[in-house]
């Protein structure tokens, strides 16, 4: 959208959790400055203003492996300028727009990531482990990978890398920690993972030790798992282990996924014993309070990517 045109409110798409509203924050959103997204930033801003979502964070992908799609896809300068200009346009509408990033974590590139973040300050930083070109979870490899392996061995490549990301202390929050369950379906089900919650404990303990927040990512509600990343029981376990900081985001890549299922995410966060989500606006971590009267949302809807 041409900045000179100014904000234009677009009609809301969909129903049920696609219409979640009156929420404090969606802290995980991708625009057309991510290679797998197609949303102009002003469309998110318009949807947030229309649905009384007070604050959003634009967290476009940055990759460090040249084989990954977001490697050098958009420059830091272009990403920051796009977000800061949108923040100015939408401030008069009561919307706060923050400049974030989602970094693909790889242990072998940790020093590169550390240096990049030191040189390029963001308001809010998500670290995530994604399914890369060498991953055993790619569609053409996953059935062979699970054959003859127990559950711990199946998830170890992903869970081990997520644990190392948590230990690094590089990020404000760790995104969709068990995202791999999307790729393991139907060989490994969410119920299988829920029954082996001890596999999550090293990740959760590392989050607690490093002070990194746990993200409740609601994109799983519209994908094959049919539940958040991670599931409610894992959020509760994080709390039991001493976790005190959670974040919430829809991880939208399309406009009809904006804030999708986010009310359900906030509800499960409250049910786990948290009365606020963690966030950062370029300074120290802040607590964004969750309304005490939040109702149990309806999460029934057709799943999509």
N, C-alpha and C positions, 0 to 999 in steps of 0.2 A: 504493500500500500504506500502511495506517495505521502510522505510526512506532511506536505503542505495541505493535503486534503482534510486533515484532522480526523478525529475519531468518528466512526460511524458504527452505531449499534446494530448488530446482525441478529436475526431471529434465532432462538435456541432450537437445537435439533434434538429429537429423541424424547424419551420419557423415562420414568423410574430413576435409577441412579445416574442417568445422563442429565438429569435436571437437578442434581444436588445443589443446594443454595444456602445462603446465610451461614457461611463458614469463614473462619478467620484467614485461611492460607492454603494455597496449593503450591508446594515447594519443589515440584518436579515437572517441568514442561519443556517440550522441544518444538522449535520453529523450523522454518525452511532453511535455517542455517545449520541444521543437522541433516545428513544425507538421507536419512530414513523418515523424514517428516516433511509435511507440505503446508504448514500453517503460517500465515503471515502474523506477525506479533500483534497487530491491532485487532485481529479476530479474537485472540485470547483475552485481550484487554476488554473488548466489548462484551464478551461473554461473562467475564468476571464482574464488570460493572452492572450488567443486567441482572445477575444472579446474586448480588450482594456478597461476593467473595472479596474480602477487603485487601488482600495482598497476594501477589504471585511472584514466583521466581522462575526466570527463564534459564534453563540448564542444558544448553545445547552440548552435543557430544564433542569431546576432544580425545583423539587416539594418538598413540605414539609409535605403534607398529605400522610401517608403510603399507602393509597388506590390509589394514582395517579401513573401513569406508570413511571414517571421519579424520583420517590423517591429512592434515593441511587442507581440510575441506573449507573452513572459514577462518579468517585471521582473528586474532584476539581483538584487534582494533575494530574490525567490522562488527564483531559480536557485541563489544562494549558500546559502540556508538549506537547500534540499533536499539539496544535495551535502554540506554540512558535517554535517548530522544523520545522513546515511547513513554518512559517514566514522566518526562516533562509534559507530554501531550495529555496524559491521563490523570495527572495529579489533581486537576480541577474537578475531575469526576469522582474524587475520593478514593482512587485506586493507587496503591503502592506497587511499583514494579521493580524487582531486584535483579541484579546481574549475577547469575550463577553459572555453574558449569558442571557437567557430568564427565569425569575423567575415567577412562577405561584403565583399571589397574592391572599391571603385569609385574610380577616380582622382578623380572630381569630388567625392567625399565623404571624401577623405583627411584633411582638417582635422577633420571631425566625428569620424572614427574615432580620430584621435590624442587628441582631447579626451576622448572616452568612455573610452578605455583609461587615461588619466591619472587620471580620476575614479573608475574602477571596477577595482581591481586583481584580477587572476586569478592562479591558480597557473601557468597554461599557456595560451598564446594561439596559435591557428591562424588564419592568413589564407588565404582561398580566393577564387577567381574562379568565380562560378556563372553559369548560363544565365538571364539576366534577361528581362524582358518585351520589351526592344528587341533582343534578340540575334538575329543572323542564323542561329544554330544551332537555333532552335526548330523543332520538327517540321514546322510548316506553312511554314517559310521555307528550310530547309536545302538542299533539292534545287535551288531557284533560286539560292541563294548559291554553290554549288559549280560551277554551270554556267559553263563558259568560263574559269574561274580556275585558275591554277597553285596548287600546294600551299602555297607561301609566302603567297600572297594569301588563300587560304582560311583559314589558321589565324591570320593576323596580328591580327584583332580580339581573339582570346583570348590568344594568346601575348604580344602587346604589353601587355595589361593585367596579365598575370601578371608580366611583367618589371618593370612599374612597381610592383607590389605588393612584389616582391623588393627593389627599390631603396629603398622607403619605410623599411625597417628597423623597421617597427611590430610585427612578429610574431616569435614564437619559431620558428615553422616555416611553410612555405608548403605548403598542402594540395593534393593531387591536381593537380599542375601541368598535366597534359595531359588533364584530365577531359573536354575537348571531344571526344576521340576516341570517347567513348560516343555522342555525338550526330551525329558525322560518319559513323558506320557505317550503311550499307555503302559510301557514296560514297568515303570515305577509310578505308583499313584500317590497323591497327597496323603492318603490314609497310611500308606507304607511309611512315609517320612514322619508323619505325626506319631506313629507307634515307635519310632526310634529317635525320640527327641534328644537323647544323649549325644547324637552326632552333631547337634548344634552347639553343645556346651562350650567347646573350645573357641568357637567364633564369638559367642555371647560373652564369655569371660574376657576375651581379647578386647572387645568393645568396651567393657567396663574398665579394664586396666588402662586402656589408652584414652579414655574419656570421649570416645567417638560415639555419636548417636546411632541408634538403630532406626532405619527407615521402615515405615509401614507403607508399602507400595501397593496401590489398589488396582494396578493394571491386570493382576491375576484374576480379578473378578470378571473381566471381559475376555479372558483367554482360557485355554484348556484346563488349567488347574481349578478354576471356579472359586478361588479363595485368594486372599492377599498374600503377598510376599513380605514377610513370612506369615504363617497362619496364626490365629489368635493365641493358641497354646504356647507358641514360641515367644510371642511378645510377653506373655505372662511369665514364662521361664526366665526371660531376660530381667524382668523386674525382680524375681526371686533371687537371682544371682547378684543383685546390686545395681542393675541398670537404672539410670535416672534420666536419660535423655532419649526421646523418640522424635522422629519427624514424620510427616505425612505428605504423600504426593500421588497424583494420578498417573504420572509418567505418560502424559498424552503426547501422541505424535500426529493426531488428526483432531480437527475441531470438535467432532462429536464425541471424543473421548475426554474432553476437558472436564476436570473435576469428577470424572466418572467413578462412582462408588466411594467418593471421598467421605461422605457422611457415615458410611459403614466403617471406614477406616478410623474416623474420629471416635465413633462409638466403641470400637474394640480397644482403642487406646485408653479410653476412660474406664472400660470394664477391666483392663489390666492394672488399673490403679494410678494412672497418670492424669493430672488435671491440666496439663499444658503440653504443647509440643515445643521442641527446641528449634531455634532458627538463629541465623546470623545475618546482619545487615551491613557487613563490612567491618564491624568492630567485634566486641565480645559477644559471646552467645547470649541470647535472650530467651525468655519463656513467653510463648504466645498462649494465652489461656483458652481453654475449651469451655463452651457454654455448659453449665450444669444441667440445663433442661433439654439437652439434645435427645431427640427421640430415636428409637430404633428404626433404621431406615429399611426401605424395601430394596433388595439387591437383585431381584429377578429381572433378567433382561437377556436378549440374544448376545452371545459372546462375539467378539471381533478382535482383530489385531490392533 
